[in-house]
Amino acid sequence: MELKNEMYGRLQKVIEDHKSQEGALMPVMQAAQEIFGCISQDVQEKIADGLGVTLSEVYGVATFYSQFALEPKGHNVISVCMGTACYVKGAQAVLDKFSEALGVKPGHTTEDGKFTLQATRCLGACGLAPVLMINEDVHGRVTPEEVHAILAQYED
């Protein structure tokens, strides 16, 4: 509880430091993401109240930019490319298999906080389609049958 209060105090200071500036929403949200690890509903409300903007404006920015997360990300972030080359080569089946194996839908984190699953646009490795990244590790030419073995590498 004390840590949470400290975090809210840090956010309040950032809001106060930016409140009178034009375009304050983005730097305040970036700081909030750094402080909390995500921009949850309660954090969005604090930002909206503090800056005098609507909650829908804060939510709109939070959901538009991929740098912001609405819930904490897991220790391992799995990004399955859904760009054209990967999609044509079976990325949807790979994404579905990860979703089934982890018990979460894309955009969500497992209850134990180990994995966040997300569908993403082009990762720039079309020659390896279908491709995915787990943290900074690239996995190419992935098939649904390989999902459990890939996950086992990150179970620590």
Phi, psi and omega in degrees: 000318180297319178298316180299317178297321177297319180296316177296325177296318177297318178298316181300321178296317178299316179300313180298320180294333185252348190309320184272000182270145173294136178070034184289338188301312183298309180296327177293318179293322178296319178295318179298319178300318180292319182290312188261343184085354177193172177243080182288172182305313182294325177291320177300318180295318178298317180295313181301312180298316184293325182264352181071035176244169181281153176298324180294329177292316178297314179299318180301316178292317182298325182269344180280317185266130184290346179290343182258141177240141179273345176220157181302141177275152179287171178300324178242123179257119180260117180246108180265122181290130177242020175297170187305308183299316181291320180298315180297328182271007172107021182299327181297319178295323178293314178300316179298322180292319175298316180300316179295314183294325182269341182074026177225153174274158176305140182094002183234166183243143177296153182302327181279357177076011182281323187226140167243132180252129177218145172269137182226166176277190188313129176265358177080021179231050186302330179293345179256013186302141352283140186240152175214161175237140169240112189057245180257001182272129178264133175238121183247159180052045184281139174247158178304328181293340182271351187303312182297321179293321178295313179301323181299332179293342186243014184284348184308000000 
